Structures are given as structure tokens and as C-alpha cells.
């Protein structure tokens, strides 16, 4: 398994498994056009760039047995500029300048340096001109994670502005050098629009939501079944499952990404490879860490968390373009891979976004719970597990007492709690009951006319209704369950039906009473 191997040549020479993506490489490279591709972290962007690099360096032997080996007739060697911004920290402008200088110094060691080129942009332009003159071939420019310096500095407005202005001038060099450039390809997580490099690089073709390239990164179901049958069988045996059951688990955990309005499902490659290697289902992508900039943005956004359950509708441009003055985290959630396209309406030309799979949903909700409750991740998870265990035993009072204690222990000065608005408490209810879904089946609905939460154990179906009013009573909540018919969808279920009504005092921030029938 090529876990952590992002260099195509190393992967091919080392005998690692490779899912053939060279049909995409051939399609992209046949035209002299500049491209941008946005994909979440650890989705194979770096491997794609090094595959393009090997192709443009004319290393035909690396592609033997792959699609492009049989269709490409003219293998040529071009000067390739491979710029990388991953693996660096951008805590100051000096750090950014050092990273840019390292990239250019490495290229100057091959193509020479002119002392009169005293800015990054002039050095970059001079390198392109010299490489073209020396080689007699137009230059290929490949930029890996162009936006890493911008994302790392997103919470420092002054630093972010400085880096953005520097990158505008640096990449602006490419705009006037068509005659010297054979191919340009930038990758990143986020497309910084209007205020960034894309305002100067307006000739870039953004293929991030192009149906033709929806499968360029990641693993499709067809590719999974064609390349990983032995691994699926071994995974099944180790977990005492049938091959079909193991495949269903893979799909539930790691499938569900869509990068175009009409495209096949894509699996997260990092998680799939780790699952096959370790023979264990786990949240591998999430273990690599949620970006700090995203956590900070969520803390300040006031986002209604239940809307993340397939209830956010956006235009294509809103989903893909990030604007520095936009406090809504939705575009970054989509671009970072926490949300994906779940549906598309031709009538309205709107995309519905939601969680792609269980790994992302439960990993992300575990990340959010401490933000909304002030608890540590482990403490919050243990509280949820304890509540589930109580319900499995039929101990409603025990479960509700834990929920009451949970709310009472939330720090009074937590920014979200200070607001004491209904969206905060709805979001916290949603987080708690959704996280129960890791251990039992939980359906959280917050739309008018539906119960606040439904939890199913092997022996019972629990329907919850919370009244969030300082004068509300648990009896009123139970009456609403009856009046709205919340139990009706479960009457043919066969399990015991239990309705739980609870009253919540927003002023005090406390769960005050509950009744069950």
C-alpha cells in the first residue's frame, strides 16, 4: 500500500500498488492550457502532480502497463518547474519568503541565476526564460498546494494580506508568458477568489467541478472493485465479515464524495489504503487533524450545525470560491472535504451539500462538540457513550440525568453559550444525538413537524422532544409528540415506543425537567 508516498517515480520503481489515473493525465496534457484543481487534503493531489512531472520529463518506462503507455506516441522531455508549499510553517512573512526562496534556489541550481533579478517575480520570470532558451522547449510549471501559505495565515489578516499580495505578483508572471509555457497546473484546497492570485491568473481553467475530471483524485467504486479484491477479502476475514459485508462497511465509512453535479461516488484514498493495510475500520483521515483555521472559523461563525445534514443549498461559485470577507464557513467546509455534493437541481441550478460518509460525519461532530460544550474530546465522547449505554438498558432517567449534568457543566463564559440563542442549543442537541449514531441508530431532525431526536436500540425506539422556553414544561413536550404524530412512523417497527419530553430553560442554560411514557 503506497501510504504517504506522493512521488509517482518512487511509487512505480518501488512496486507499490497504483490505481491508473493516466487517462486523466493524457487528457489534461494534450492541450497547452493552464489548470487549477481543488481537492481536500490527502486526496492524491501531490501524486497527480508528480505523475504529470514524470510524463513531461519523458520517463516513458515508468508508465509501462498503464493507459497512457499505449496511447502516447511522442514522449518528449520538457523543462519542469515543480513548486511545493506543503510541509512548511507560515507563522511569519519571513517563513513564507524562505519557502519561496527555497523553491527558486532549487530551480536556479539547474537553470542558472541572474544577480539583477532581485525580486521573487523577476527570478521566476528569468528562470522560465533561461530554461526555454537552454532546452529549446517550453516550460511546464506544476505548483503543489499553492494556497498553503494563505490557509496557514488565515487568522492573521495582516500576514495573510502580505502573502496574498506577494503571490499575486509572483504568479502574475505566468500570465504574460504563454509563448514560453507548455503547461501550467496549480493544485490546492481552496480557490481564493477576487482578492487573490486568481484575479491576475484569470486565464486558469478551474476543473475542480468539471464532470470530466471528477475522478482524477480519489478511488471510484469501479476502481476499488477492480484493484482491491484481495485486500477486500483479507479485510473481511480479519473482521469476521463476508466480502460483501466488508465492502458495505468501506462504502459506509469512506465513500460518498462527489466533485461535480453528476458524477460517480469517490472514496477517500488515504482512508481506504490505511484500512487495507491495518485491516481495521477507523477514522484515518480525521486522525491527521482538522486544520486550525477551520476550527477558528467555526468558533466565530454561529453556524446552525443541524443544517450540515444535507440541508445547505449553494451555487457552484459560492461553493468553490473563498472570499476573505465572508464569515460563512460553508465554502471552506466543502473545499476541505467536510461537506460534499449530495444533490443537484437543474431547475434552480443549486447544489445541496452534506456529509460524504460516516468517517467525516462522526469525526467532524466529535471535533465540534468541544467547541460547543467546552469539553475535551475524550470527556465528551465518554459522556455520549454513557448515555447510549443507559438507553440500551432502558434507563431513561439515568440517560436524562447525564444529559442534565452535561448541560450544567458547560462553562458559563463559553462564547457560544453566552449567546444563549435557540440555534446554539439546537446545535448542541444535534451534536449529542448524532454522535450517539456511532453506537446506535440515531436520526436527528430539527425541521418543523419532526421530533427533535429519535434513537433506536435493539429493544426500543426513543422519540425526544425538547421545549426551549423559560416557562415550558415537560408535559407540553409530551403533548406535542402526540399532537404532531411523531410516533406514527415507528408504529410498525415492532420495538417498544418511548416518548420523552423535556423542558429547557435558556436563561439559566439548564435542562430543568423531563417526563417519559
ChimeraX attribute file (.defattr): number of C-alpha atoms within 10 A of each C-alpha:
attribute: neighborCount
match mode: 1-to-1
recipient: residues
	/A:1	14
	/A:2	18
	/A:3	15
	/A:4	12
	/A:5	14
	/A:6	18
	/A:7	17
	/A:8	23
	/A:9	18
	/A:10	14
	/A:11	18
	/A:12	16
	/A:13	10
	/A:14	10
	/A:15	10
	/A:16	14
	/A:17	14
	/A:18	13
	/A:19	15
	/A:20	17
	/A:21	18
	/A:22	19
	/A:23	14
	/A:24	19
	/A:25	18
	/A:26	17
	/A:27	12
	/A:28	17
	/A:29	17
	/A:30	10
	/A:31	10
	/A:32	13
	/A:33	16
	/A:34	25
	/A:35	18
	/A:36	18
	/A:37	23
	/A:38	22
	/A:39	24
	/A:40	20
	/A:41	18
	/A:42	19
	/A:43	21
	/A:44	20
	/A:45	24
	/A:46	24
	/A:47	20
	/A:48	22
	/A:49	22
	/A:50	19
	/A:51	22
	/A:52	24
	/A:53	24
	/A:54	20
	/A:55	24
	/A:56	21
	/A:57	16
	/A:58	15
	/A:59	16
	/A:60	16
	/A:61	13
	/A:62	18
	/A:63	19
	/A:64	12
	/A:65	10
	/A:66	15
	/A:67	16
	/A:68	20
	/A:69	17
	/A:70	10
	/A:71	10
	/A:72	11
	/A:73	8
	/A:74	8
	/A:75	13
	/A:76	12
	/A:77	16
	/A:78	21
	/A:79	22
	/A:80	22
	/A:81	21
	/A:82	18
	/A:83	20
	/A:84	18
	/A:85	19
	/A:86	14
	/A:87	8
	/A:88	14
	/A:89	14
	/A:90	22
	/A:91	13
	/A:92	16
	/A:93	17
	/A:94	10
	/A:95	14
	/A:96	23
	/A:97	15
	/A:98	13
	/A:99	21
	/A:100	17
	/A:101	15
	/A:102	14
	/A:103	17
	/A:104	19
	/A:105	15
	/A:106	14
	/A:107	21
	/A:108	18
	/A:109	9
	/A:110	10
	/A:111	19
	/A:112	13
	/A:113	16
	/A:114	12
	/A:115	6
	/A:116	9
	/A:117	14
	/A:118	9
	/A:119	12
	/A:120	19
	/A:121	19
	/A:122	16
	/A:123	23
	/A:124	20
	/A:125	19
	/A:126	20
	/A:127	23
	/A:128	25
	/A:129	17
	/A:130	18
	/A:131	23
	/A:132	21
	/A:133	14
	/A:134	10
	/A:135	13
	/A:136	12
	/A:137	16
	/A:138	21
	/A:139	27
	/A:140	24
	/A:141	20
	/A:142	24
	/A:143	19
	/A:144	21
	/A:145	22
	/A:146	23
	/A:147	23
	/A:148	21
	/A:149	25
	/A:150	22
	/A:151	19
	/A:152	19
	/A:153	23
	/A:154	19
	/A:155	15
	/A:156	13
	/A:157	11
	/A:158	12
	/A:159	20
	/A:160	21
	/A:161	17
	/A:162	15
	/A:163	20
	/A:164	20
	/A:165	14
	/A:166	19
	/A:167	22
	/A:168	18
	/A:169	17
	/A:170	19
	/A:171	18
	/A:172	19
	/A:173	19
	/A:174	21
	/A:175	14
	/A:176	11
	/A:177	14
	/A:178	15
	/A:179	9
	/A:180	19
	/A:181	22
	/A:182	22
	/A:183	23
	/A:184	21
	/A:185	22
	/A:186	22
	/A:187	23
	/A:188	25
	/A:189	24
	/A:190	26
	/A:191	26
	/A:192	20
	/A:193	15
	/A:194	14
	/A:195	16
	/A:196	23
	/A:197	22
	/A:198	19
	/A:199	14
	/A:200	18
	/A:201	17
	/A:202	13
	/A:203	13
	/A:204	18
	/A:205	15
	/A:206	18
	/A:207	17
	/A:208	23
	/A:209	21
	/A:210	16
	/A:211	15
	/A:212	14
	/A:213	17
	/A:214	23
	/A:215	20
	/A:216	24
	/A:217	24
	/A:218	25
	/A:219	25
	/A:220	22
	/A:221	17
	/A:222	11
	/A:223	14
	/A:224	19
	/A:225	14
	/A:226	10
	/A:227	16
	/A:228	16
	/A:229	13
	/A:230	12
	/A:231	18
	/A:232	22
	/A:233	17
	/A:234	18
	/A:235	24
	/A:236	21
	/A:237	14
	/A:238	12
	/A:239	13
	/A:240	11
	/A:241	15
	/A:242	14
	/A:243	18
	/A:244	12
	/A:245	14
	/A:246	21
	/A:247	20
	/A:248	12
	/A:249	16
	/A:250	23
	/A:251	18
	/A:252	15
	/A:253	23
	/A:254	26
	/A:255	25
	/A:256	24
	/A:257	26
	/A:258	24
	/A:259	28
	/A:260	23
	/A:261	21
	/A:262	16
	/A:263	17
	/A:264	17
	/A:265	20
	/A:266	25
	/A:267	28
	/A:268	28
	/A:269	21
	/A:270	20
	/A:271	25
	/A:272	26
	/A:273	19
	/A:274	20
	/A:275	20
	/A:276	20
	/A:277	15
	/A:278	11
	/A:279	18
	/A:280	14
	/A:281	19
	/A:282	17
	/A:283	18
	/A:284	20
	/A:285	21
	/A:286	15
	/A:287	10
	/A:288	10
	/A:289	10
	/A:290	15
	/A:291	12
	/A:292	12
	/A:293	15
	/A:294	16
	/A:295	14
	/A:296	13
	/A:297	17
	/A:298	19
	/A:299	14
	/A:300	13
	/A:301	14
	/A:302	17
	/A:303	18
	/A:304	15
	/A:305	18
	/A:306	21
	/A:307	17
	/A:308	18
	/A:309	18
	/A:310	17
	/A:311	11
	/A:312	17
	/A:313	21
	/A:314	17
	/A:315	13
	/A:316	15
	/A:317	11
	/A:318	13
	/A:319	22
	/A:320	23
	/A:321	17
	/A:322	22
	/A:323	17
	/A:324	15
	/A:325	7
	/A:326	10
	/A:327	14
	/A:328	16
	/A:329	17
	/A:330	24
	/A:331	22
	/A:332	23
	/A:333	21
	/A:334	22
	/A:335	24
	/A:336	20
	/A:337	21
	/A:338	23
	/A:339	27
	/A:340	24
	/A:341	25
	/A:342	22
	/A:343	17
	/A:344	18
	/A:345	11
	/A:346	9
	/A:347	6
	/A:348	8
	/A:349	12
	/A:350	16
	/A:351	22
	/A:352	20
	/A:353	26
	/A:354	24
	/A:355	23
	/A:356	27
	/A:357	21
	/A:358	20
	/A:359	23
	/A:360	20
	/A:361	21
	/A:362	21
	/A:363	20
	/A:364	17
	/A:365	17
	/A:366	20
	/A:367	17
	/A:368	20
	/A:369	21
	/A:370	17
	/A:371	20
	/A:372	20
	/A:373	22
	/A:374	19
	/A:375	17
	/A:376	13
	/A:377	16
	/A:378	11
	/A:379	11
	/A:380	19
	/A:381	18
	/A:382	11
	/A:383	19
	/A:384	25
	/A:385	16
	/A:386	17
	/A:387	22
	/A:388	24
	/A:389	18
	/A:390	17
	/A:391	22
	/A:392	17
	/A:393	14
	/A:394	16
	/A:395	13
	/A:396	20
	/A:397	15
	/A:398	16
	/A:399	21
	/A:400	20
	/A:401	14
	/A:402	17
	/A:403	20
	/A:404	17
	/A:405	14
	/A:406	17
	/A:407	16
	/A:408	15
	/A:409	14
	/A:410	17
	/A:411	13
	/A:412	14
	/A:413	10
	/A:414	13
	/A:415	16
	/A:416	20
	/A:417	18
	/A:418	12
	/A:419	13
	/A:420	15
	/A:421	14
	/A:422	13
	/A:423	16
	/A:424	19
	/A:425	20
	/A:426	17
	/A:427	20
	/A:428	21
	/A:429	20
	/A:430	25
	/A:431	23
	/A:432	21
	/A:433	22
	/A:434	27
	/A:435	25
	/A:436	23
	/A:437	18
	/A:438	16
	/A:439	13
	/A:440	19
	/A:441	17
	/A:442	19
	/A:443	17
	/A:444	22
	/A:445	17
	/A:446	15
	/A:447	10
	/A:448	8
	/A:449	13
	/A:450	16
	/A:451	22
	/A:452	22
	/A:453	21
	/A:454	23
	/A:455	21
	/A:456	21
	/A:457	19
	/A:458	11
	/A:459	14
	/A:460	18
	/A:461	23
	/A:462	24
	/A:463	23
	/A:464	21
	/A:465	24
	/A:466	25
	/A:467	22
	/A:468	22
	/A:469	13
	/A:470	15
	/A:471	10
	/A:472	17
	/A:473	21
	/A:474	21
	/A:475	17
	/A:476	16
	/A:477	23
	/A:478	23
	/A:479	14
	/A:480	18
	/A:481	23
	/A:482	12
	/A:483	10
	/A:484	13
	/A:485	13
	/A:486	20
	/A:487	18
	/A:488	11
	/A:489	8
	/A:490	14
	/A:491	12
	/A:492	7
	/A:493	11
	/A:494	10
	/A:495	15
	/A:496	14
	/A:497	16
	/A:498	17
	/A:499	22
	/A:500	23
	/A:501	23
	/A:502	23
	/A:503	24
	/A:504	24
	/A:505	18
	/A:506	20
	/A:507	11
	/A:508	12
	/A:509	20
	/A:510	20
	/A:511	22
	/A:512	17
	/A:513	17
	/A:514	22
	/A:515	18
	/A:516	16
	/A:517	9
